[in-house]
Amino acid sequence: NVTLVGVVSADTCLAMPDFRANERTFQLLSQVAGRAGRAEKPGQVIVQSFLPDQPAIRFATKYDFEGFVAAELEHREKCNLPPFWRMAILHLRDESFERLTAACDAMKSRIDEIVARLKLDIKARGPMPATIARIQRAHRMQIILQAPTPAVLHRLFADLRACPPLRPAVGVYFDVDPVNLM
């Protein structure tokens, strides 16, 4: 019996620092709009947005899945994003921000040294604060890695695991093919 659906601030998700933000916005708008006008009753969807020309919103309001996928895949290919390249995130966390910063700099130096020595085709971004920069008492930072194949990332991680720990208190976590960048 839903005949009217309103989406307020439809572009909010687009501000998330995640390469899948367009995909999530399109999916959410399509899913919500699909709730209006089932069976014999016609439906209407009203979308509020500051960015009505943004591709995810524009394609969703036209119910154009194929158009959205084509535009999104073209963008991802140009930016070396999945599914064209592989991605991994190194999460580092510590209760001391100074220790964490020093560990991040040391980890980035290790990565740069291994990439140069082995001539790996890897793009390393960061270190940078994680989107959620602090959970409980732990500060969080990340280094984002992009490579054309899983084997390249595997080679880097094998060499990183062979290195001694950065500092005993700093936690290091690998997330290969992350679901989100949060």
N, C-alpha and C positions, 0 to 999 in steps of 0.2 A: 504493500500500500504506500510505498514511498514514491511520491511524484515530483518532489522538489529537493534538490541537493545543492547546498551552498558550500563553497570552499573559500575560506577566508585566509588571506596571505598565502596563496598557493606557491609563492616563490621562496618561502622561508627555508625550505630544505636545500635550495640551491646555494645558500651561503655556507653550507657545511664544507669544510676543507677535505673533500673526498671526491675522487674522480668518478664515483658512481652516483653523485648527487643528481645529475640529469636523469639517469635511469630510475632512481628512486622517486623523483618527482613525477616523471611520466607514469610510472606504475601506480603511484598513489592516486593521481588524478583519474586515470583510466578505471581503477578499481572503484573509487567513490562514485564516479559518473555511472558505472554499470549498475549501481544500486537503484537508480531512478528509472521509473517507467517500465517496470516488468509487467508481464501479462498483457491485459487489454488496456491498462491505463497508460497514457503518454507521460513522459517524464521531461523534466527541465533541469539543467545544471547551470549554476551561476558561479563563475570563477573570478575571484578578486586577485589581482596581481599588479605589482609595480613594474614587472618585466613581461608584458604580454607577448612580446616578440621573441622571447627566449625560446630556443628550439623545443625543449621538453614541454613547455606550456603550449606553444603554438601547435605542435603535432598532437598533443593530448586533446586539445579542444576540437580538433578535426577528426579524432579517432583514427589517426594515421600511424599505425604501428610500423608498417614497412618504411615509411618516410623517416620516422624517428630512428629506427635501427640503422638505416643507411647513413644518416647524418652523424649519428653517434659513433659508428664504426669508422667513418672517415676521420673524425676528430681524434679518436683513440689511436688510429694508425699513425697519424701525423705526430702525435705526442709520445709514441712508443709506450702505450699503455696496454694492459690486457684487453683482449686476448692475443694481441700481436707480440707483445713482449711480456716477460714474467716480472713479477714484483715481489719484494720481500721487505719486511720492516724489522730493524733491530730496535727493540725497546730496551731502554736502560732506565733503572730506577734506584733511588737512594733517598734516605731521609735527609742527608746533607747535600744541599744544592752545590756547594763548592766541590765536594767529592764527585758528584754526578757530572758536573761540567768538566772537571779534569779527566774523568773516565771517558766521557764522550769524545773529547779531543784526542785522547790516546787511541780510542777505537777507530776514529776516522783516520788517524795517521796509519794505523795497522791496515785498514782497508785500502787506503791509497797505495801503500807500499806493496801489498799483495797484488793488487790490480796492475800496478806498473811492472812488477817483477814477472808476473805470469802473462802479461799482455792480455788481460781479460777485458772483454767488451761489456763493461758495467758502468752505469751512471749512479753515482752516490750523491744523495741530497741530504744536507744537514751536517752536523746535528742541529736539531730544532726542537723546541718544546712540543710535546704531544698535545693533541687537541684538548684533552683533559690533562692539564699539566701537573695536577696533584691529586692523588687519591689517598685518603686518610692522611698519613704523615709523610708519604713518599712522593718526592718530586719525580717527574717522568719526562724523558726526552727520547727522541727517535732519530734514526738514520734510515732513509728510504733508499732502497736499491732497485735498479731496473736492469734487466739483462735480456738478450734476445732468446735465450734458451734456458731450461732448467739446469742443464749440465754446467753452465757457466756459474750460476749461483751456487750449485753444489760444490764446485771446485773452491770457490771463495770460502764457503762455510767450513769445508774440511780443513783448510789452512788456518782459519780463525780458531777453530776448536783445538788445534794443535798448539796454539799460543798459550802462555801462562795467563791466569786470571788477571784482569786489570787491577782490581782492588777487591779484597774479600767482602766488603759490604755492598758493593754495587751489583745489582741483579741485571743480568743480560738475558733477553728472551728473543728468539727468532720467530717471526711469523711469515711463512712463505705463502704466497697467493692469498693475501689477507682479504677477508670479506669486507672490511671497511678500514679506513685509515684513522679511526678514533683511538 
